[in-house]
Amino acid sequence: MSVPDWVFDAVFYQIFPDRFANGDLHNDPPNLQAWNSQPELHSFYGGDLQGIIEKLDHLTELGVNALYLNPIFLAPSPHRYNTTDYFTIDDKLGTMADFRALLEAAHARGIRVILDGVFNHTGRGFFAFADILENQEHSPYQDWYHIHHFPVDAYNPGELKDYVGWWGIKSLPKLNTDTPAVRAYLLRVARYWMEQGADGWRLDVPNEIDDDAFWAEFRQVVRETNAQAYLLGEIWEASPRWVSEGHFDGLMNYPLREGVIALLNGEIQVSQFRTRMEDLLAQYSLEQALAMYNPLGTHDTARIYTVLNGQIALLRLAYLIQFAFPGAPAIYYGDEIGLAGGKDPDCRRTFPWDPQRWKMEIFEWVQQLTAARKEMTALRRGEFASLFVDDAGGVYAFSRQSQDDLAVAVIHARAEVQEILLPLKGAWKPGQKVRDWMSGTEMQVEADGLRLSLQPYQGMLLHAAD
């Protein structure tokens, strides 16, 4: 499998475009909501591509070098998963010139940009479905969808009976990818945006297009156009099938998120967390594990700040695990400054650009971790191994080791001070000095290991001091 080399070094940042920053007031819709108001399903706030361009300094300061954008193509909703035109930037977000300017500005900073590809379903305004609604059984596009019978009614209240919609939703008619014209159209879309300069695709619900031949052809078309394009599948469980030459480079690693939350909310012991993580990694090769997209939150989940009940110490541990674990860490916009929010649509609040509203201790902690990832080859490319597990003390330690580098993460998930002797299994020699990257504290390796005094909910990232 040929994963693009840059992915192993990536720190991703996910942006929901309507809610990040409003850089161009001229493309605002007339029904704009107040920026910091509570979001509803149909709320528009005016975030756009120009706003992202203007806030790239924030991403650079944070240490981000890859950007994942939720859908930006023409669509009638704020989330834009109901596409009307796959070849057109939504005018509420900007123009093709704005998109190219964003790519140019991001690439100049060493930031890659991947797009959200929604190819399982369209919106009702998509030309082929609109033609069906207009012409019914006389439409030349009726085999583009799964039509049960005519006449097709897509708007009246009531159960969906006339056609297949994603999860039975009328506004999301499901494409029929068995139809050659549909496949050809989607592959043209895939190629077109690679030609415009995008760096990859995040594929929405790809398991619902359960067709190996389609995804193999999709991968081939994308890689022919951009040999360094990253293909990311939205698969919610561990599934080796979906990371292969005929599918994707990485998956959205929700099992990691679920394990971290279960550990830090006290639902599982550290030994159970270790088992979960080892079982997860055992399903993949090292290359596959390193290419995973590791989120603590996304537009489809409650905010990590809210899930962990606003406990900054637990958030620090969550981020430490995320950045030390194999794969590319992914920050959902606003999580780095402690933005709160429950399930959709509450997890899609606007970014509060007043720094007085930021929890800077989270921001600075993430900054430290992005710097550590840049500094330590082991964090980007190293093998994983568990080193220490103590359920009674709530301590778990694991290492990442590459040919020329070693890093050790220590997680203390209890409220009491804990003294431990960390066995190093020959990794560092007695007398060698080791530094905790997070606190700056230096210590010396003893004959039998490293003695650590762990404060309540303390996390350490150990690295050779020299």
C-alpha positions in Angstrom: 0.0 0.0 0.0 1.3 3.5 -0.9 0.3 6.0 1.7 1.4 9.6 0.8 4.5 10.3 2.9 3.2 13.6 4.2 0.3 12.0 6.0 2.6 10.4 8.6 3.8 13.9 9.6 0.3 15.5 9.5 -1.6 17.3 12.3 -5.1 17.9 10.9 -7.5 20.6 11.6 -11.2 20.2 10.7 -13.3 23.2 9.7 -17.1 23.4 9.4 -16.9 26.4 6.9 -20.1 28.2 7.9 -19.0 28.4 11.5 -15.3 29.2 11.5 -14.8 32.8 10.3 -16.7 35.4 8.2 -14.1 37.0 6.0 -16.4 38.4 3.2 -19.6 40.1 4.2 -20.7 40.5 0.6 -21.6 36.8 0.3 -23.6 36.6 3.5 -27.2 35.3 3.1 -30.0 37.7 4.2 -31.1 35.4 7.0 -27.8 35.5 8.8 -27.8 34.6 12.5 -25.9 36.5 15.2 -22.3 35.0 15.3 -22.3 33.6 18.8 -26.0 32.6 19.0 -27.1 29.0 19.6 -27.1 27.0 16.3 -30.2 25.4 14.9 -30.4 22.9 12.0 -31.0 25.7 9.4 -28.9 28.5 10.9 -26.5 30.3 8.6 -23.7 32.3 10.2 -21.7 33.6 7.2 -18.4 31.7 7.6 -16.6 31.4 4.3 -13.4 30.6 2.5 -12.0 34.1 2.8 -12.5 33.8 6.6 -10.4 30.6 6.6 -7.7 32.4 4.6 -7.6 35.3 7.1 -7.3 32.9 10.1 -4.5 30.7 8.7 -2.2 32.4 11.2 -4.2 30.7 13.9 -3.6 27.3 12.4 0.1 28.0 11.9 0.5 29.2 15.5 -1.2 26.0 16.7 1.1 23.8 14.6 -1.3 22.5 12.1 -0.1 21.3 8.7 -3.2 19.7 7.2 -6.8 21.0 6.8 -10.0 19.0 6.3 -13.0 21.0 5.1 -16.6 19.9 5.5 -18.5 20.2 2.2 -18.0 23.4 0.3 -20.0 22.6 -2.9 -23.3 24.3 -3.8 -26.1 23.0 -1.4 -29.1 24.5 0.3 -28.1 23.7 3.9 -25.4 24.9 6.3 -23.8 21.4 6.5 -23.9 21.0 2.6 -24.2 17.2 2.7 -27.1 17.6 0.3 -25.2 18.6 -2.8 -26.8 20.5 -5.6 -23.7 21.0 -7.8 -20.4 19.2 -7.3 -18.5 21.4 -9.7 -19.5 24.7 -8.0 -18.3 26.4 -4.8 -21.3 27.4 -2.8 -21.6 31.2 -3.3 -22.3 31.7 0.4 -18.8 30.4 0.9 -17.2 32.3 -2.0 -16.0 31.6 -5.5 -13.6 29.4 -7.3 -11.1 32.2 -7.1 -11.5 32.2 -3.4 -10.9 28.4 -3.3 -7.8 28.8 -5.4 -6.6 31.6 -3.1 -7.2 29.4 -0.1 -5.2 26.6 -1.6 -2.4 29.0 -2.5 -2.2 30.5 0.9 -2.4 27.2 2.7 0.2 25.5 0.5 2.5 28.5 1.0 2.4 27.7 4.7 2.9 24.0 4.2 -0.7 23.2 4.9 -2.4 20.5 2.8 -6.2 20.7 2.1 -8.5 17.8 1.8 -12.2 18.0 0.7 -15.3 16.3 1.9 -16.7 14.0 -0.9 -20.4 13.1 -0.5 -21.0 10.6 -3.2 -23.6 8.2 -1.7 -26.4 10.7 -2.0 -27.3 14.2 -3.3 -29.7 16.9 -2.5 -33.1 17.2 -4.1 -31.9 20.1 -6.2 -29.2 18.1 -7.9 -29.9 18.2 -11.7 -30.6 14.5 -12.2 -33.1 14.3 -9.3 -34.7 17.6 -10.2 -35.2 16.2 -13.7 -37.0 13.2 -12.2 -39.3 15.4 -10.1 -40.1 17.4 -13.3 -40.5 14.6 -15.8 -41.3 11.6 -13.5 -41.3 8.3 -15.5 -40.2 10.2 -18.6 -36.9 11.4 -17.0 -33.7 10.1 -18.7 -32.1 10.1 -15.2 -34.5 7.7 -13.4 -31.8 5.0 -13.2 -29.5 7.5 -11.4 -31.4 6.8 -8.2 -33.3 3.9 -6.6 -36.9 4.7 -7.6 -39.6 2.4 -6.3 -42.5 3.8 -8.2 -43.9 7.0 -9.8 -45.0 9.6 -9.3 -42.1 10.6 -7.1 -43.0 12.9 -4.2 -40.0 14.4 -2.5 -41.5 17.2 -0.4 -44.8 16.3 1.2 -44.7 15.2 4.8 -44.9 11.5 5.6 -42.9 8.4 5.2 -40.5 8.1 2.3 -41.9 5.4 -0.1 -41.1 6.5 -3.6 -37.3 6.2 -3.6 -34.4 5.3 -1.4 -33.0 8.1 0.8 -30.0 8.0 3.1 -31.3 6.7 6.4 -34.8 7.3 5.0 -34.4 11.0 4.7 -36.3 12.6 1.9 -33.9 15.4 1.3 -31.0 13.0 0.7 -31.9 10.7 -2.3 -29.4 7.9 -2.7 -27.4 7.6 -5.9 -27.4 4.4 -7.8 -23.7 3.8 -8.4 -24.5 0.6 -10.4 -25.5 3.0 -13.2 -22.4 3.6 -15.5 -23.3 7.2 -16.0 -23.4 7.9 -12.3 -20.0 6.2 -11.8 -18.6 8.2 -14.6 -20.0 11.5 -13.2 -18.6 10.9 -9.7 -15.2 10.0 -11.1 -15.2 13.2 -13.1 -15.9 15.1 -9.8 -13.0 13.2 -8.1 -10.6 14.1 -10.9 -11.7 17.7 -11.3 -11.0 18.8 -7.7 -7.6 17.0 -7.7 -6.8 19.0 -10.9 -7.7 22.2 -9.1 -5.1 21.5 -6.5 -6.8 19.7 -3.6 -4.7 17.3 -1.6 -7.2 14.5 -1.1 -10.7 13.4 -0.2 -12.5 12.5 3.0 -15.2 10.2 1.8 -18.6 10.5 3.5 -20.3 7.2 4.4 -18.3 5.2 1.9 -19.5 1.8 3.3 -22.9 2.6 1.9 -21.4 2.5 -1.5 -20.4 -1.1 -0.8 -18.7 -1.7 -4.1 -15.0 -2.6 -4.2 -14.8 -2.0 -8.0 -16.1 1.5 -7.7 -13.6 2.5 -4.9 -10.7 0.9 -6.7 -11.5 2.9 -9.7 -12.0 6.0 -7.6 -8.6 5.5 -6.0 -7.0 5.0 -9.4 -8.5 8.2 -10.9 -7.5 10.3 -7.8 -3.9 9.0 -7.7 -3.4 9.4 -11.5 -4.3 13.0 -11.0 -2.4 13.6 -7.7 0.0 10.8 -6.7 0.2 12.4 -3.2 -3.5 12.6 -2.6 -4.8 11.2 0.8 -8.0 9.2 0.8 -9.8 9.1 4.1 -12.8 6.9 4.7 -15.6 7.7 7.2 -15.7 4.3 8.7 -16.8 4.3 12.4 -15.4 1.0 13.5 -12.1 -0.9 13.0 -12.2 -2.4 9.6 -9.0 -3.6 7.8 -11.0 -4.2 4.6 -11.3 -0.4 4.0 -7.5 0.3 4.1 -6.0 -1.4 1.1 -4.8 -0.6 -2.4 -8.4 -0.7 -3.6 -9.9 1.5 -0.9 -8.5 4.2 1.4 -5.2 5.2 3.1 -6.8 5.8 6.5 -10.1 5.8 8.4 -11.6 8.2 10.9 -10.4 6.4 14.0 -13.5 6.7 16.2 -12.6 3.6 18.2 -9.6 5.6 19.6 -11.9 8.5 20.6 -14.3 6.1 22.3 -11.6 4.4 24.2 -10.1 7.7 25.5 -13.5 8.9 26.6 -14.3 5.6 28.4 -11.0 5.7 30.2 -11.1 9.3 31.3 -14.7 9.2 32.3 -14.0 6.2 34.6 -16.0 3.7 32.5 -13.1 1.3 32.0 -9.8 0.5 33.8 -6.4 1.3 32.3 -5.9 -2.4 31.6 -9.1 -2.5 29.6 -8.0 0.6 27.7 -4.6 -1.0 27.0 -6.4 -4.1 25.7 -8.7 -2.0 23.5 -5.8 -0.1 22.0 -3.7 -3.2 21.4 -6.6 -5.0 19.8 -7.3 -2.0 17.6 -3.7 -1.7 16.4 -3.4 -5.5 15.9 -5.9 -5.2 13.0 -3.6 -3.0 10.9 0.0 -2.9 9.6 2.2 -0.2 11.0 1.8 1.9 7.8 -2.0 1.6 8.0 -2.0 2.6 11.7 0.2 5.6 11.0 -2.2 6.8 8.3 -5.3 6.8 10.5 -7.1 10.1 11.2 -7.4 10.3 15.0 -10.1 12.7 16.2 -11.3 13.5 19.7 -14.3 15.2 18.1 -16.0 16.0 14.8 -19.1 17.6 13.4 -20.9 14.4 14.2 -20.0 14.1 17.9 -20.5 16.1 21.0 -17.5 18.3 21.8 -14.7 16.7 23.8 -14.8 19.6 26.3 -18.4 18.8 27.0 -18.0 15.0 27.0 -15.2 15.3 29.6 -17.4 17.8 31.7 -15.1 20.7 31.2 -12.3 19.1 33.2 -9.1 20.7 31.8 -6.8 18.0 33.4 -8.8 15.3 31.6 -8.6 17.2 28.3 -4.9 17.4 28.7 -4.7 13.6 29.1 -7.0 13.1 26.1 -4.8 15.2 23.9 -1.6 13.6 25.1 -3.0 10.1 24.2 -4.2 11.4 20.9 -0.9 12.9 19.9 1.2 10.0 21.2 -0.9 7.3 19.6 -0.1 6.0 16.1 -1.8 8.0 13.4 -2.4 11.7 12.5 -4.0 13.7 15.3 -7.0 15.7 14.2 -8.3 18.8 15.9 -12.0 19.8 15.4 -12.1 23.6 15.1 -12.6 25.2 18.5 -11.7 22.2 20.5 -8.2 23.7 21.0 -9.7 26.6 22.9 -12.3 24.7 24.9 -15.4 25.3 22.8 -18.4 23.5 24.4 -21.3 21.8 22.6 -23.5 18.7 22.7 -24.7 16.6 19.8 -25.5 18.1 16.4 -26.3 20.9 15.8 -24.8 22.1 19.1 -21.3 20.7 18.3 -21.3 23.1 15.3 -21.2 26.4 17.2 -19.3 29.4 15.7 -15.7 29.9 16.6 -15.4 32.6 19.3 -12.6 34.9 18.0 -12.5 36.9 21.2 -9.4 35.5 22.9 -10.9 36.4 26.3 -13.3 33.5 25.7 -10.5 31.0 25.1 -9.2 28.5 27.6 -5.5 29.2 26.8 -4.3 26.3 29.0 -5.8 23.9 26.4 -4.4 25.9 23.4 -0.9 26.0 24.9 -1.0 22.3 25.7 -2.0 21.4 22.2 0.8 23.8 20.9 3.3 21.8 23.0 2.1 18.6 21.5 2.2 19.7 17.9 5.8 20.9 18.6 6.6 17.5 20.2 5.2 15.7 17.2 7.3 17.8 14.8 10.4 17.2 16.9 10.1 13.4 17.6 10.3 11.0 14.7 9.0 8.3 17.1 5.6 10.0 17.5 5.2 10.2 13.7 6.6 6.9 12.6 7.4 4.8 15.6 6.2 1.3 16.7 3.7 1.1 19.6 4.3 -0.9 22.8 2.6 -0.9 26.2 5.2 -0.5 29.0 3.3 -0.2 32.3 -0.3 -0.8 33.5 -1.5 -0.3 37.1 -5.3 -0.4 37.6 -5.1 0.5 41.3 -3.1 3.6 40.6 -4.8 4.5 37.3 -1.5 4.6 35.4 -0.8 3.5 31.9 2.5 4.1 29.9 3.2 3.2 26.3 6.2 3.8 24.1 6.7 4.9 20.4 10.0 3.8 19.0 11.5 4.4 15.6 15.0 3.4 14.5 16.6 6.5 15.9 14.1 7.9 18.4 12.0 6.9 21.5 9.1 8.6 23.2 7.1 7.4 26.2 3.7 8.6 27.2 2.6 8.3 30.8 -1.1 8.7 31.6 -2.2 9.0 35.2 -6.0 8.9 35.3 -6.6 9.3 39.1 -7.0 12.1 41.6 -4.3 10.9 44.0 -0.5 11.4 43.9 1.1 8.1 42.6 4.7 7.0 42.8 5.8 4.4 40.2 8.8 2.7 38.9 8.6 2.7 35.2 10.4 -0.2 33.6 12.2 0.8 30.4 13.2 -2.7 29.1 16.6 -1.4 28.1 15.2 1.5 26.0 17.2 4.1 28.0 20.4 3.2 29.9 21.0 3.8 33.6 22.4 7.3 34.1 20.8 8.7 31.0 18.8 11.9 31.5 15.2 12.0 30.4 13.0 15.1 30.0 9.2 15.4 30.3 8.4 17.5 27.2 5.2 18.8 28.9 6.6 20.1 32.1 10.3 20.5 31.3 11.3 18.4 34.3 14.4 16.3 33.9 15.2 13.0 35.6 17.8 10.3 35.5 17.3 6.7 34.6 18.2 4.3 37.4 19.3 0.7 37.1 15.8 -0.7 37.4 14.0 2.0 35.5 12.6 5.5 35.9 11.1 6.6 39.2 8.1 9.0 38.7 6.0 11.0 41.1 2.7 11.6 39.3 0.4 14.4 40.4 -3.4 14.0 40.1 -4.4 13.5 36.4 -0.8 14.2 35.2 0.4 13.3 31.8 4.0 13.0 30.8 5.7 12.8 27.4 9.2 11.5 28.0 12.1 12.0 25.6 15.9 11.7 25.9 17.1 15.0 27.4 20.1 15.1 25.0 
